[in-house]
Structure formats: structure tokens, C-alpha cells
Amino acid sequence: MRSLSRFTLAAGLLLAAAGSAYATYAVPTGTTPVGTWKQIDDMTGKATSLLQITNQRGGLEAKVLKTLYMTPEQIARDGVPPRCTQCKGARHNQPINGMTIMWGVHKGSKNNVWDGGHILDPDNGMVYSVRLQLKNNGSKLAVRGYIKTPLLGRTQTWLRQ
């Protein structure tokens, strides 16, 4: 009876380990941009904000959770906490923290690419087309804002938190 119990315990542990390995394999991490990201400015290399990407209404959206770094010029123009002084319409003078700055992004035809949406640059108030591409097994996100064609734009790297 004792050997049967040990066998049952060993078999149970083996099945549990196999099941957790399968679960890890079945749902790989970093397969979508959904999650929390640290935005790294492509000009200064400094972390500028924390963002949350969620799946809303069938597309990806990004909301600013917290601004991290502002130049003295940005502080003088936008205040602390910052407001979108350069934005037009309903976003004008609204707080940047809590603002949705990316919307309507969908999975593209290529692996690890999402596009078709728009992104707002609160620093200049401009809205651009956007393309997202996961890099480094989902730990980095290349965020390309552009006008008309991806060739005419710039790319920031966001780091998964």
C-alpha cells in the first residue's frame, strides 16, 4: 500500500509539472502588446511615461498611466502634472495622465505586427498613423508613428513592465 501511495504521489507531481509546462507553452508571454509599457523617447533616450495597452472595442488602445520625465521647456509649457496644451479639440488642456493616446490598432497580416490605428503625440498635439511590432520575445515594442507611409515617421522603443 505504501509503494502505491508513493507511485500515486510521484505520478501526480509529474502530471502537475507536465500540465504547468503545457500551460506555459500554450499561452506564451509577450504574444500581444497588451500590458504595461515604459515609453523611451527616441530623441533623448529617457523614459517619458508609463502606458497601459488594452484591448478595447476590438482594437488596441494605450492610456498614459503616469508621466516620468519632462524637460524644463515642457514643464514651463504644460505644467505639472502636464496638460495637453498643444492638443486640438476635446483633448486641449486636458491632463495627459489618464489620456488615451493610441486607438484603433489591429493585428496585421505579419507576425508580431499591429497597425491601422492612430497615436497622439501630446508634445506637439499631432495625431499619426501607428504600427506596433513586438521585439525580443515580447519584451520590447517598436512603436512607429507616421504620416501616410511608414517610411515617413519615427520609431520609439517601449519596454514591457
Helices and strands as residue ranges (DSSP letters): H 2-26, E 35-40, E 47-56, E 59-67, H 72-78, G 89-91, E 100-107, E 113-121, E 126-135, G 136-138, E 140-146, E 153-160
